[in-house]
Amino acid sequence: MKIFVDRVKCQNHGQCAISAPNNFELDAEGVLQYRETFDGDDIGDVEDAVDSCPLQAIQLTS
């Protein structure tokens, strides 16, 4: 599976970075950076990040 973030919807709240810090982070300018692919061990955290996004800007794709 892969992570997709809709940059139009995303407002860099950072909830995903709190839920899945191995996969999401806010850079020095406060802009979200993320890994498109992830290790299967991180699925729980990534799903939590999807659920925690207040704007529903994160999707998992195959």
Secondary structure, DSSP 8 states (H G I E B T S, - for coil): -EEEE-TTT-----HHHHH-TTTEEE-TTS-EEE-SB--GGGHHHHHHHHHH-TT--EEEE-
